[in-house]
Amino acid sequence: MGQLVSDVTDVLNYQKNKKSSNNKRQEILQQIAKDERAKTNLIKKALATQRAKYGASGVSASSTTSGAVLNRLRDEIAEPYNEKKNSNLAKIATTSAKKPNLLKSWLSRVNKIVG
């Protein structure tokens, strides 16, 4: 009877941990989406500001030099967001519930009894 109770408890704990893991994953994915929106808005604002400065000074935004500056600006703004995204993706990979192996558990108990 103790074996059965233990197995049922393991399964119920697994289900609880699985739901918790799924909730954590969803929170992380929502944070990634929020960060992507913030990054996109920040890049758009910075590029628009820089283009306006170029326009005010008479430099064409389509020139090679200004294009390189705009690309560098975009990359510099996006870098911390990309690092955070990679960190969050690593968290997702490590967030999982360990599925109980009831057969292995049962066999180890039988070995102890027979042992």
N, C-alpha and C positions, 0 to 999 in steps of 0.2 A: 504494500500500500504506500509505503514511503517513497518508493521509486516512482510510482504513478504521480504522486503529489509533486515530487521534484520535477518530473518531466513537464507537467502542466504548468508549473510555476516558470520553468525555463521558457516555454512557448509564450506564455503571457508576457513575461519580461521582454522577450524578443519583439513581440508585437508593439509593446509600449516604446521600446528603443527605436524601432523602425519608424514609428510615427514621429518621434522626436527628431530623428535624423532627417526625415523628409521635411519637417518644419524648418530645421536649421538650413537645409539646402535652399528652400524657397526664400528664406530671409536673405541669404547670401546672394542669390540670383536677383532679388529685388534691389539689393544694394548695388550690384554690378550695373543694373539697368539705370538706376538713379545716377551713378557716377558717370556713365556714358552720356546721359543727357546733359549733366553739368559740364562735362568735358567739351561736348559739342558746342554748347552755348558759349563757354569761355573762349574757345578757339574762334568762333564766329565773331565775337566782340573784339578780340585782339586783332584779328586779321582786318576787320572793318576799320578799326582805329588806325592801324598801320597804313592801310590803303588811303585813308583820308589824309594822313600826314604826307604820304607820297604825292597825292593829288594837290595838296596845298603848296608843296614845294616845287611842283611842276615836273616831277618824275613820273614816268609811266609805270603802272603796276605790272605791265606785261613784259618789262625788260628782264633780261637774264639775271642781273644782279638783284633786283627787287624781288623777283620770283624766288631766288635762293634764300633771301632774307625771310620771306613769308613762309617758305617751307621749314626753315630752321625754327622760326617762331612757333609754328604749328607743332613741330616735334618736341620742342622744349615744354610747351604747355601740356602736351599729351603724355609725356614721360611718367610723371608721378601717378597719373590715373592708370596707365598701363601696368605699372608696378603693383598698384593696389589690386587691379583686376587679376593679375597672375597670382598674387597672394590669396585672393578669395577663391580662385579656381583650385589652388592647392588645398585650401580648407575643405572644399566640396569633395575632393578626392579622398580625404581622410575621414570624412563624416559618413560613417556607415554603421549599421547595427550588425553585430556578430550573430549569425544564425546558429542556433543550438544544434548540435549533432547528437540526437537522441540515441542513435544506435551505438555510437562510440561511448557515450555515457553509460549506457546499459551494459555494454561489453566490459567496461572497466569495473563496474560493480560486480558482475558475474565472476570476473577474474579474482577479485578480492575475496568473494565467498568461496570459490573453488580453491584458490591459491594455496 
